[in-house]
């Protein structure tokens, strides 16, 4: 995981009030560094989420957004800084979705307490705030694609990753929040797609994550077949 980028989320703590007339949740921003691959032990299934960094001057996340594609009209104003201004104009849906999801905001705040490269700390944040995982990654994907200059610490999502976080959000939230499943998908994602030995080794090293991983694979096969088709 690229944990160093977590520290760039500090300014994102100012964004929570942008989208609600009620008392807002503290902070919000994108998540990142969640590696993933195909389905675990069997090595089949859909691709996975990997290498989505986080940060930016004032970033947030979305549900069902994150890459290319139409965004809804602006509904959340920026705070005037370059990153949030770009997000409010070019990632409106994703910018607001994280702000309106208390767990996405809480996830961002949690990352602020992690030292650079402290993967164990960031995993604890994912585990503690599972319902905010997909929104956070999706906002990061949109930010990286449309606001790269203004929010330089964000990492893009592949079409497969964007689809999984958007259409299989519950399954991805559960998997990324589970250290065993997250580790399994990260490991498998580093394997050559044709290397069954590597995939089996990942499964052996991350026992306990198979069921959550298979749930992602099943949803991905049904919802993201074209986006996650193996090369």
Secondary structure, DSSP 8 states (H G I E B T S, - for coil): --GGGGGGGGGGGGGGGGG-SS---S-----------S-STT--S-----------SS----SS-SSSS------S---SSHHHHHHHHHSHHHHHHHHT-HHHHHHHHHHHTS-TT-HHHHHHHHHHTGGGHHHHHHHHHHHHHHSTTTTTT-----HHHHHHHHHSHHHHHHHHHSHHHHHHHHHHHTS-TT-HHHHHHHHHHTTT-HHHHHHHHHHHHHH-TTTT---
